[in-house]
Amino acid sequence: MKLFDIVKTFAKSDSGAVTVDWVVLTAAIVGLGIAVLTTVRDGVNDLGDNISDSLSDATVASPGTLGWND
């Protein structure tokens, strides 16, 4: 009967419940952050490649071709 009382007392105790809530909430936020980063990573890399290609193919005009006379 004593074991049953210990289990009943343990089941009614809620002193660590807030800590468990915070651990679960923090784990969910970290998981969501990782999911967002892995999803966005490919798009950012593609955008960087497109910008690099555009800048590599660009030509820069000299001041004389812009109508300026030295």
C-alpha distances in whole Angstrom, upper triangle without the diagonal:
4,5,5,7,9,10,11,13,14,16,17,19,22,24,25,26,30,30,29,32,34,34,34,37,39,38,40,43,44,43,46,48,48,49,52,53,53,55,58,59,61,63,63,65,67,68,69,71,73,74,75,77,79,79,81,83,84,88,89,92,94,96,99,98,96,100,100,103,103
4,5,5,6,9,10,11,12,14,16,17,20,22,23,24,28,28,27,30,32,32,33,35,37,37,38,41,42,42,44,47,47,48,50,52,52,54,56,57,59,61,62,63,66,67,67,69,71,72,73,76,77,78,79,82,83,86,87,90,92,94,97,96,95,98,98,101,101
4,5,5,6,9,10,11,12,14,15,19,20,21,22,26,26,25,28,30,29,30,33,34,34,35,38,39,39,41,43,44,44,47,49,49,51,53,54,56,58,59,60,62,64,64,66,68,69,70,72,74,75,76,78,80,83,84,87,90,91,94,93,92,95,95,98,98
4,5,5,6,9,10,11,12,14,18,20,21,21,25,26,24,27,29,29,29,32,34,33,35,38,38,38,41,43,43,44,47,48,48,50,52,53,56,57,58,60,62,63,64,66,68,69,70,72,73,74,76,78,79,83,84,87,89,91,94,93,91,95,95,98,98
4,5,5,6,9,10,11,12,16,18,19,20,24,24,24,26,29,28,29,32,33,33,35,37,38,39,41,43,44,44,47,49,49,50,53,54,56,58,58,60,62,63,64,66,68,69,70,72,74,75,76,78,79,83,84,87,89,90,94,93,91,94,94,97,97
4,5,5,6,9,10,11,14,16,17,18,21,22,21,24,26,26,26,29,31,31,32,35,36,36,38,40,41,42,44,46,46,48,50,51,54,55,56,57,60,61,61,64,66,66,67,70,71,72,73,76,77,80,81,84,86,88,91,90,88,92,92,95,95
4,5,5,6,9,10,13,15,16,16,20,20,19,22,24,24,24,27,29,28,30,33,34,33,36,38,38,39,42,43,44,45,48,49,51,53,53,55,57,58,59,61,63,64,65,67,69,69,71,73,74,78,79,82,84,86,89,88,86,90,90,93,93
4,5,5,6,9,12,15,16,16,20,21,20,22,25,25,25,27,29,29,30,33,34,34,36,39,39,40,42,44,45,46,48,50,52,54,54,56,58,59,60,62,64,65,66,68,70,70,72,74,75,79,79,83,85,86,90,88,87,90,90,93,93
4,5,5,6,10,12,14,14,18,19,18,20,23,23,24,26,28,29,30,32,34,34,36,38,39,40,42,44,45,46,48,49,52,53,54,56,58,59,59,62,64,64,65,68,69,70,71,74,74,78,78,82,84,85,89,87,86,89,89,92,92
4,5,5,8,10,11,12,15,16,15,18,20,20,21,23,25,25,27,29,30,31,33,35,36,36,39,40,41,43,45,46,49,50,50,52,54,55,56,58,60,61,62,64,66,66,68,70,71,75,75,78,81,82,85,84,83,86,86,89,89
4,6,8,11,11,11,15,16,15,16,20,20,19,22,24,24,25,28,29,29,31,34,34,35,37,39,40,41,43,45,47,49,49,51,53,54,55,57,59,60,61,63,65,65,67,69,70,74,74,77,80,81,85,83,82,85,85,88,88
4,6,9,11,11,14,16,15,17,20,20,20,22,25,25,26,29,30,31,32,35,36,36,38,40,41,42,45,46,49,50,50,52,54,55,56,58,60,60,62,64,65,66,68,70,71,74,75,78,80,81,85,84,82,85,85,88,88
4,6,8,9,12,13,13,15,17,18,19,21,23,24,25,27,28,29,31,33,34,35,37,39,40,41,43,44,47,48,49,51,53,53,54,57,58,59,60,63,64,64,66,69,69,72,73,76,78,79,83,82,80,83,83,86,86
4,6,5,8,10,10,11,14,15,16,17,19,21,22,24,25,26,28,30,31,32,34,36,37,38,40,41,44,45,45,47,50,50,51,54,55,55,57,59,60,61,63,65,66,69,69,73,75,76,79,78,76,79,79,83,83
4,6,7,8,10,12,13,14,16,17,19,20,22,23,25,26,28,29,31,32,34,35,37,38,40,41,44,45,45,47,50,50,50,53,55,55,56,59,60,60,62,65,65,68,69,72,74,75,78,77,75,78,78,81,81
4,6,5,6,9,10,11,13,14,16,17,19,20,21,23,25,26,27,29,31,32,33,35,37,38,41,42,42,44,46,47,47,50,52,52,53,56,57,57,59,61,62,65,66,69,71,72,75,74,73,76,76,79,79
4,5,5,6,9,10,11,12,14,15,17,18,20,21,23,24,26,27,29,30,32,33,35,36,39,40,40,42,45,45,46,48,50,50,52,54,55,56,58,60,61,64,64,67,70,71,74,73,71,75,74,78,78
4,5,5,6,9,10,10,12,14,15,16,18,20,21,22,24,26,27,29,30,32,33,34,37,38,38,40,43,43,44,46,48,48,49,52,53,53,55,58,58,61,62,65,67,68,71,70,68,72,71,75,75
4,5,5,6,9,10,11,12,14,15,16,18,20,21,23,24,26,27,29,30,32,33,36,37,37,39,41,42,42,45,47,47,48,51,52,52,54,56,57,60,60,63,66,67,70,69,67,71,70,73,73
4,5,5,6,9,10,11,12,14,15,16,18,20,21,22,24,26,27,29,30,32,34,36,36,38,40,41,41,44,46,46,47,50,51,51,53,56,56,60,60,63,66,67,70,69,67,71,71,74,74
4,5,5,6,9,10,11,12,14,15,16,18,20,21,23,24,26,27,29,30,33,34,34,36,39,39,40,42,44,44,46,48,49,50,52,54,55,58,58,61,64,65,68,67,65,69,69,72,72
4,5,5,6,8,10,10,12,14,15,16,18,20,21,22,24,26,27,28,31,32,32,34,37,37,37,40,42,42,43,46,47,47,49,52,52,55,56,59,61,62,66,64,63,66,66,69,69
4,5,5,6,9,10,11,12,14,15,16,18,20,21,23,24,26,27,30,31,31,33,35,36,36,39,41,41,42,45,46,46,48,51,51,55,55,58,61,62,65,64,63,66,66,69,69
4,5,5,6,9,10,10,12,14,15,16,18,20,21,23,24,26,28,30,30,32,34,35,36,38,40,40,42,44,45,46,48,50,51,54,55,58,61,62,65,64,62,66,66,69,69
4,5,5,6,9,10,11,12,14,15,17,18,20,21,23,24,27,28,28,30,33,33,34,36,38,38,40,42,43,44,46,48,49,52,53,56,58,59,63,61,60,63,63,66,66
4,5,5,6,9,10,11,12,14,15,17,18,20,21,22,26,27,26,28,31,31,32,34,36,36,38,40,41,42,44,46,46,50,50,53,56,57,60,59,58,61,61,64,64
4,5,5,6,9,10,11,12,14,15,17,18,20,21,24,25,25,27,30,30,31,33,35,36,37,39,41,41,43,45,46,49,50,54,56,57,61,59,58,61,62,65,65
4,5,5,6,9,10,10,12,14,15,17,18,20,23,24,24,26,28,29,30,32,34,34,36,38,39,40,42,44,45,48,49,52,55,56,60,58,57,60,60,64,64
4,5,5,6,9,10,11,12,14,15,16,18,21,22,22,24,26,27,27,30,32,32,33,36,37,38,40,42,42,46,46,49,52,53,57,55,54,57,57,60,61
4,5,5,6,9,10,11,12,14,15,16,19,21,20,22,25,25,26,28,30,31,32,34,36,36,38,40,41,44,45,48,51,52,56,54,53,56,56,60,60
4,5,5,6,9,10,11,12,14,15,18,20,20,22,24,25,26,28,30,30,32,34,35,36,38,40,41,44,45,49,51,53,56,55,53,57,57,60,61
4,5,5,6,9,10,11,12,14,17,18,18,20,22,23,24,26,28,28,30,32,33,34,36,38,39,42,44,47,49,51,54,53,51,55,55,58,59
4,5,5,6,9,10,11,12,15,16,16,18,20,21,21,24,26,26,27,30,31,32,34,36,36,40,41,44,47,48,51,50,48,52,52,55,56
4,5,5,6,9,10,10,13,15,15,17,19,20,21,23,25,25,27,29,30,31,33,35,36,39,41,44,47,48,52,50,49,52,53,56,56
4,6,5,6,9,10,12,14,15,16,18,19,21,22,24,25,27,28,30,31,33,34,36,39,41,44,47,49,52,50,49,52,53,56,56
4,6,5,6,8,11,11,12,14,16,17,18,20,22,22,24,26,27,28,30,32,33,37,38,41,44,45,49,47,45,49,50,53,53
4,5,5,6,9,10,10,12,14,15,16,18,20,20,22,24,25,26,28,30,31,34,36,39,42,43,47,45,44,47,48,51,51
4,6,5,7,10,10,11,13,15,16,17,19,21,22,24,25,26,28,30,31,35,36,40,43,45,48,46,45,49,49,52,53
4,6,7,8,10,11,12,14,15,17,18,20,21,23,24,26,27,29,30,34,36,39,42,44,47,45,44,47,48,51,52
4,6,5,6,9,10,11,12,14,16,17,18,20,21,23,24,26,27,31,32,35,38,40,43,41,40,44,45,48,48
4,6,5,6,9,10,11,12,14,15,17,19,20,21,23,25,26,30,31,34,37,39,42,41,40,43,44,47,47
4,5,5,6,9,10,11,12,14,15,17,18,20,21,23,25,28,30,34,37,39,42,40,39,43,44,47,47
4,5,5,6,9,10,11,12,14,15,17,18,20,21,23,26,28,31,34,37,39,37,36,40,41,44,45
4,5,5,6,9,10,11,12,14,15,16,18,20,21,25,26,29,32,34,37,35,35,38,39,42,43
4,5,5,6,9,10,11,12,14,15,16,19,20,24,25,29,32,34,37,35,35,38,39,42,42
4,5,5,6,9,10,11,12,14,15,17,18,22,24,28,31,33,36,34,33,37,38,41,42
4,5,5,6,9,10,11,12,14,16,17,20,22,25,28,31,33,31,30,34,35,38,39
4,5,5,6,9,10,11,12,14,15,19,20,24,27,29,32,30,30,33,34,37,37
4,5,5,6,9,10,10,12,14,18,20,24,26,29,32,30,30,33,34,37,37
4,5,5,6,9,10,11,12,16,18,22,25,27,30,28,27,31,32,35,36
4,5,5,6,9,10,11,14,16,19,22,25,27,25,25,29,29,32,33
4,5,5,6,9,10,13,15,19,22,24,27,25,25,29,29,32,32
4,6,5,6,9,12,15,18,21,24,26,24,25,28,29,32,33
4,5,5,6,10,12,16,19,22,24,21,21,25,26,29,30
4,5,5,8,10,14,17,19,22,20,20,24,24,27,28
4,6,8,11,14,17,20,22,21,21,25,26,28,28
4,7,10,13,16,19,21,19,20,23,24,27,28
4,7,10,13,16,18,16,16,20,21,24,24
4,6,10,13,14,12,13,17,18,20,21
4,6,10,12,10,11,14,15,17,18
4,7,8,6,7,11,11,14,15
4,5,6,7,10,9,11,11
4,5,5,7,6,8,9
4,5,6,5,6,8
4,6,7,9,11
4,6,9,11
4,6,10
4,6
4
